[in-house]
Amino acid sequence: MAELWQWVLDHGVVVITYIFLAIDVILRILGLVVVPRNRRPGSALAWLMAIMIFPLLGVPLYLLLGKAQLPRKRREKQKIINRLMHVRAHDIPDSELDADSPSWLQSAVNLNRELGAFPLTGNNSADLEIDYDTSLSRMAEDIRAAESEVHVLFFAMALDTTTQDFFDALAESAARGVKVRVLYDHWASLTHGSVYRAMRRHLDAHGIEHYPMMPVKPFRDGAFQRPDLRNHRKLLMVDGQIGWMGSQNIIAPHYNKRANIRRGLHWQETMARFRGPIVSEMNLLFATDWYYESTEMLTEADLVQAPVDTSGTYECQLVPSGPGFVFENNLALFNQLFYSADRRISAVSPYFVPDESMLAAIVTAARRGVEVELFVSEIGDQFLVFHAQRSYYSELLAAGVKIWLYRAPTILHAKHVTIDDSVSVIGSSNMDIRSFLLDMESSMMVGGSDFIQKVYDVEDVYRSRSRQLTLEEWEQRPVPMRLLDNLCRLASAVV
């Protein structure tokens, strides 16, 4: 024994060095074999670089964050839902598009139906609200008028001075016998501390059934679940007759964060209020998330209500997306529309980190003569994303894209797109890799010249609050800042 111990003392450093080198080589080889499989080239290169430079750190990170998919049990639930939705869609024909609609719009409808199984519905009406407090007040008013059920699903929810009336409305409706169901993303709400706990206490005190979505319980479904997969949707449906969706969360406009309050940051949102058959489709989407978290399968008879108001003239189609779907539904829709545009593309996105296909679609549109404009914030609330998106400005400006910087200290958090005078898309999806791969999102494609004019009016307001960035100005930024932007762009590809 003494001889063995002495040998270890004499040769231990050499042995450990060889073991370390062997592990290092094995990890690098495994990275080359495993990482590129079914992955975007940019993402694969970013992961491989991380593994090649820091294999002992890169491999554990890849095991933790490298697969953008739900665990097996949750994927099985998604398959059940997808089958049910496709069976239903088979029996429900799409509404007919207006005679003057461009031919490519029918292709977009077919694509959305294939991806998400939701039909195009007609006879809808909608209006937009861009004032933060007013949208919360109007949603609370709709909740107070509920007769049978209220369905609430938001990424971030908290009970604070701004949202008190909203939660009071939920409590009042529940007290009248209205069935109120509430979903909120676990991590996005949990991180707000005391106001999150106050919300849960309020819901419990009034007997309102509620669940956190995508709870941070890595092995909840019997297999490891990537912790940063999130449900980013924002939906409110009342009696199957009124539906709200857009970019706003149920929380104060500064998100109750001291850093935001100190900097004077507050969020600018766009919400859409729908009436007509489309609200039942929104109810069905809510039911899928309710099933995931509660295991209760709400019946179609309870969710699909005959619309009281069918006087609208808008065609609407709901497009869900997220890691539970095989394809990146929101990315496919955006690219289809960008390549179809003939005259104008206007895009509003707080976090603009496109993949190679979307960047090519936008740049190609601009170079073939389409007027393309992009609205983003002058300042950012997320360091990595903000600097990553800045790395795309040079290529966009050189191609002729107009970039509008919404003036500080406001964060432009709205998310919508208009294509020519033909169609608009509004919802929760950013134009970034996280929204394409990791987040559950909901988008609404809306046809109707009246609604498009409403979106144009909102864009005019945002344009009046912004300044245009020029290529000359952008090329004068300091070299260290350029390096930082490009480094963050590389890091953002690690998904």
N, C-alpha and C positions, 0 to 999 in steps of 0.2 A: 504493500500500500504506500509505503514511504517512497519507494522508487517511482511509482506511478505519479504521485504528487510532485516529485522532483522533475519528472519528465514534462508534466503540465506546466510547471514554472519555467522550465527551460525553453519549451517550444510553443507555449500557449498563444503568444502574440502572433507567431507565424501561422498557426492553425486557424485562429480567429480571422486573420487577414484573408487566408484562402477561402474560408467559409463565406466571408462577406463578399469577396469577389465572385464566388460561384453564385450566390444569391443575386448579386447585381446583374450578372450575365443572364441568368434564368429569367429574371423579371423583365429585362429588356427584350429578350426573345419572345416571351409570352405577350408582351405589349404589341410587338410587331404582328403577332398571329391573331390576337383577339380584338384589338382596338379598331382596326379598319373595317371589321365585318358589319355590313349594312349600316354604314355611317357616312355622313357628308364628308367629303375630302377635307374641308376646312376644319371641321370639328375633330376628325381623326388626326390631322397634323398637329393641332393644338394639344390634344391629349398625348400623342407620342412625344412631342417636345417636352412636356411636363415629366413624362416617365423617363425619357432619356437623360434629362438633366438631373432630376431628383427621383430615382426609381423607388427608394424606400418611402418617399412621401407620395409620389405620383400614383403608384399602384393602389395603396389604400384609398386614396381619393377617388380613383376610377371605380373601385369596387363599391364605394359609397354613393357616387354621383354619376357614374358612367352610363347607366341604363335608364332611359326616359320611358319607363313602362311601369304599369301598376302590377302588384303581386297577383299571383295566379287566381285566387278566389275573387278578387275584384274584377279581373279580366273576364272571368266566367260570368259574373253579373252583367258586365257590359255586353257580352255576346248574347245573353238572354234578351236584354233590352233591344239590341240591334235587330235581332230576329223579329221581335214583336213589332218594332217600328216599320221594318220593311214589309211585313205581312200587311200591316195597316195601310202603308203607303200604296201598296199594290191595288187596293180597292178604292183609293181616293184619287181622282184625276186632278191634275194641276188646273188652276184657273187659267183662262185664256188671257194672253197678253194683249195690250192695245194694238190695234192694227198698224199704228205708226211706230211701234217699237222696233229697234234695230234687230236684224236677224241674229246677231251674236248673243242677244239677251236670252233667247231660248236655250242656247248652249249653256249659258251660266246657270239657268234654272235646272237643266238636266244634270249638270255637274253637282249642284248642291243636293239635289234629290238622291243621287247615287251615293254621295258621301255621308249625308246626315239623315236621309229618308223623310225629311219634312217636305210636304207639298207646297206649291205656290198657292196662296189664298187671295181672293179678291174681295172687294167691298169693305176694305178697311179704311179707317181714318187715323190720323196721327198729328200730333203737334210737338214742338220742341220747347224745352225750358233750359235756360243757361244761367239763371240766377240760383245760387246755392241754397239760400234759405227758402226761396219760393218753391223750389222743387220739393224740398222736404215738407213744406206746409201743404202743398197740393197732394202729395202722397198720403199724408196724415188725414186730409179731408176725404180722400177716396176710401181709406181704411174705415173711417167712422161711418161711412155710408154702406158698408158691407152688410149683406143679409145672410150669407151662408158660409163663405170661407175666404180666408186671406192666406196667400202663400208668399213667403218672404225668403229671398236668397241673396245675400250680399257677401262680397269678399271680406270686407272689414266692417264690423258693427261694434258700437260702443254707446253706452248711456252717458251723455254729457249734457251740458246746457243747450247745445245746438240741437240735439236729437231727442230731448226730453218729450216734446210734443208727439213725435213719431211713436215712441214707445207707450206713451199714455193712450194714444189712439188704439194701439194693439190691445192694451189692457181693457179699454172700454168695450171694444168689439167682442173680446173673449167673454167679458162679463155678461153680454147680451146673448150668449150662446153661439156666437160665430166660431167656427173651427179655425183656429190660427195655427199655422205651421211655420216654423222659423229655422233656417239653415244659415250658417256663417262659417267662413273658413277658419279653421282652428288657429293656425299660427298667426295669420294676419290680424285676428282679433285678440288673441292671447297676449300679444306683445304690447298691447295698450294698457295692461295692468289693471289699475283700480276701476277705470271706466268699463273695462270688459267684465270684471267681476260684478260690478253694479248692474250691468245688463242681464247677466245670468240670474242674479238674485231677483230682479224685476220680473223676468219671464217666469221663473219658478213660483214667485209669490202670486202670480195671476193665473197659474195653471196652464201656461202656454207651452206646448210641446216644442222642444228645440233640440238641435244636434249640431255639434261642430263637424265641419266637413274636412275630410282628409286629415284626421287627427294624427298628431305626431306621436305615433305608437309604432315604431319600426317593424315589429313582428305581429301586429294586430291580426292580420289575415293568414297567419301561419307561415309567412315568408317575408323576407326583408323588403321594405318599401322605401324607396328613395325619399328622404325627408323634405326635399324642396319641391315636390309635386303639389300644386295648389289648385283650389277651385276659385277662379278669378271672376266668375259670373256675377252680374247684378240684375236681379229680377224681382218684380213685385206684381202679383196678380190678385185681383179682387173679384170674387164671384164669377170668374171666367169671362168677365165682360170688359174689364179695364186691365191693361198691362203696361208696366213701366220697365224700361231697360236703358242702359247707357253706361256711363263711366263713373257715376257718383257712388260713393260708399255712404253708409249711415254712420257718420262720425263728423266731428267738427272740421271745418275746412283747413285747419292747421294740424290736424291729426293728433292734437293734444301732446305734441312733442316739444319739449323745451327749446331744442335747437331751432325748430321751425318758427316758434313764437319769437325767439331772440332775433332771428333773421328777417322776421316779418313775412315769412312764406305762407301762402294760402293757395288753395287749389281752385282752378276754374274747370267746370264740368259742363257736359251736355247730356241731358236726359230726354228720352222720347216717351210719350204717353200714347198708347195704342187702344183703339176700340175696333171690334169686329171679329171675324173668325180667327184671326191670327192669335188672339189671346188664348184660345184653347190649345194651340200648338205650344205656346209658351208654358202653359200649365203642364203639358206632357213632358217638356224638358225638365221642369221642376221635379216632376214625379220620378224621373230617373235618378236624380241626386238624392231625393228623399229615400228611395229604395236602397241606394248604396249605404246610407248612414243609419236608417231605422229598420231596414229589412221589410218594411211594410210596402206592399205593392198596391198603390192607388189604382182604382179601376178607371178605364177609359170613360165609362158612363158618368163617373163623378167629375172627371176632368174636362171633358169636351161638352161645352154648353152651347146651346143655340144662341147666337148673338142677338141681343135686343136691337142694337144699332147696326144696320147694314147699308147705311146711306153713303159710306165712304167710297172712294174711287181708287184707292191705292192697292197695288198688288204687293204682297209681302211674303217673304220666305225666310224661315228661321234656319240658321246654320250653326249647329254646335260643333265644337272642336275640343281636342285635348288628348292626353296620352292614352285614353281608352279607345281611341279610333285608330284604324290602321294607317290612314293618311292624315296629313296635316291639312285639315279641311279649310281653315281660315287662310292659310298661305295659298292653297290652290285657288280659292275664290279670288283673292286679291290679284294674283298673277293673271288669271283668266280675264279679269276686268281691265287690268293695265294694258295687256296686249290687244284688247278689243277697242280701247279708247281711240277716238278719231279726232277729237278737238281739244278736250280738256280733262285733266286729272287734278283734283284737289284733295290732298290728304292731310288729316290732322292726327298726329300721334305723339304722345309725350315721350315715348321711348322708341326711337327709330334705330334699330340695329338689324337690317335686313340680311337674309342669307343671299348667296350668290345669285339664285334664280330671281328673287325679287329686285335686287339691285340691277340686274340685267334688264328686267322688264321695264323698270322706271327710266333707266338711262336710254334704252332703245326707244321708248315712247317719246322722250324729249328730243332725241336726235332725228326722229321722223316727222317732227313738226307739231307734235301735241304740246299744248300749253300745260306744263306741269308745275304745280306749286305745293310746297310742303310747309306745314305749320308745326313748329317745335318751340320749346321754351328757351329763353335767353340764358337761364340758369337751370341747374338740375338739383334734384334731391337725392339722386343715387349716383355716387361718384363714378363707379365703373361704367355704368350704362351711359351716363352723360358724356364722358370722355370717349367712349367707344363710338357713339353716334356722331360725334364731331369729326371722327376720322373719315366719314363718308362725304362730308360737305364739299371737299375739293372736286371729287369726281362728279358729284351732282351739279355743282355750279358750272363746271366746265362743259357739261352736256346741255346747259340751258335751263336747269330747274331753278325756279324761284324759291328761295328759302326765307320764310318769315319767322323772325324771332319774337315770340310773345314776351313783352317787357317784364323785367323783374319788378317786384318780388313775387309775382304770380307764377305758379306752375300750371301750364296749360295741360290738363289731364284728359281733355276730351278725346274721343276716338271715333272719327267718321271719315268717309271717303265719298266723293261724288265723281261720276264718270259722264262726260258730255252733259247732255240734258236728259239722260236716259235712266239712270239708276243711282241710288245712294246706298251706302252700307253704314250702319251705326251699331255700336255695341260695346263690349268690354275688351275687345282684342287690340293690343298694341301691335305695332309692326316691328316686332323684335323676336329673336330666336326663342326667348322664354315663352312668349305667347304662342308660338308655333308648335313647340315641342312639349313644354312642361306644364302649362296651365290649362285648366278646363275653361273654355271661353264660350261666349254666345254672341253671334252677330246676326243682324237683321238686314236683308237686302230688300230695299223698298223702291218700287217703280211708281211714277206719278209725277207729272211736271209740277203740280202744286207743292208736293212735299220737297222736291228738289229745290224749288225756289225758297222754301223755308230754310233749308240747309245753306243755300247761298247767302241768305240774309245773316245767318249765324256766322258764316265765314267772313262776311263783310265786317261784322262787329270785331271778330278776332283780328282781322287785317288792320283795322283802325287802332288796335291796341298793340300792334307789333311794329317792328322795323325790318326792312329788307336787308339781308346780308348779301354783300357783293363779293365776287371772286377776288377783286383787288384788295379789299379789306382782309379777306380770309388768308390770302397769301402773305400778309405782313405779320401774322402772329408769330411769336417767338419760337425758335427751334426747339427748346426744351418742351414747350407745350405740344408741338407736333409729335415729338417722341412719346410723350405721355399718352396722347390720343391713340397712337398706333399700337402702343403696348396694351392699352385697355381693350382695343379692338381684338387683339390676339387672345387676350384672356376671356373675352366674351364668347369666343367660339368654343370654349370648353363646356359643352353641354351633352 
